[in-house]
Structure formats: structure tokens, C-alpha cells
Amino acid sequence: MSTTTADAGRSPLTRLYFTRGVLAVAWAAAFANAYKVHESLSGAAVTLLVAYPLLDAVSSVFDYRWGPEGPERRVTAFNGVLSTLAAIGVGIAGGASGAAAALATFGAWAVLSGAAQVVVGLRRRGPELGKQWPMLIAGGLSFVVGAFYDAQAAGDKPSLSVLAVYATGGGIFFIVQAGLLAWKARRGTVQPV
């Protein structure tokens, strides 16, 4: 693949990853504030809980559209559908059953979505998009932390305040991946980052 073709493939993903990362960090700040102020699942907190997986679903649609051709596109499409279903599930769980159900639903989604992110990262490793280590770490952490959230949801005092940390961490990894792709494009090489 030529440098020009590689740069063209990286540019939309760079913008997508950067935007996705910034929105995740902004979501974390808004959710932390909404959850802290009400110390319960207010309407604003439930709305934000629904919005986060929807952000992932919309990102998956753009990733599917702009991302490179390859078998990982099926995983990206799966993640988009999964995230849409997670948004519905978190909204129902949070609105009807409270924090424990919402945390369990969010945790299950984080496990599956994290696994999908790892698969996409592994398949995208190469000269065009680099080694994908920020995406691999973020996906792996999502998988592990999601399992922790499911265990915490079954405990005595489940708290959704941990979700702001989850979103902030994920957002930072997306921003780092965007930075690496932009750096590669500026260097004008196709050497793995």
C-alpha cells in the first residue's frame, strides 16, 4: 500500500478516534456530575447511561464506513448492534430496576464490547494502522473491568460512579490512538508505530 493510500485510510479514523475520545471524556465529566448531584439514578443519569453505548454504536457505524476493508468490519458491525442493544438495556435497567441492574447491564456490554475491540485491534495491526496498542489495551481493560462491574453489581452497595473512570480511561486511549495515527501521517511513512 502506498503512503498516500495509507494516509487516506488513516485520516477518517484519526478524526473518529479523536472525536470518540473527547466525547467519552466529556461524557465522564457530565455523568460524574449528574450522578454525584442526585446520588441516585436521576433522569439525567439514566439518559447519560443510554447515551454512552449509543456513542459507541454511532462510532461503530462510522468506523465500519471509513475503516479499512477486512474481516474486522463484521466485528465492528456486531459491536454497533451490540452497543445499540446495550443502550436500550441500560435504559430499561436503570429506569426500572436501579443502579445494580444498570451496572450489571453496563458490565456485560463492556465485556463483549471490549472483546470486540481487541479483535478489531488485532486484525488492524500492520503497516497502515500501526500496532494498535492503545486499542488493544482499552479493549482488554474494558473486558476485565466489565467483569468487575458485574461482580460489583451483585454486591451490597453497587455504585455507578465507577463508570466515569471507565469512560475517561477509554477516551484517553482513543485520543492516544488518534495521536499515533496523526503522527504516522505527518511522518509520511508506513512503518508500524
Buried (B, 14 or more C-beta within 10 A) or exposed (E): EEBEEBBEBBBBBBBBBBBBBBBBBBBBEBBBBBBEEEEEBBEBBBBBBBBBBBBBBBBBBBBBEBBBEEEBBEBBBBBBEBBBBBBEBBBBBBBEEBBBBBBBBBBBBBBBBBBBBBBBBBBBBBEBBBBBBBBBBBBBBBBEBBBBBBEBBEEEEBBBEBBBEBBBBBBBBBBBBBBBBBEBBEEEEBEEB
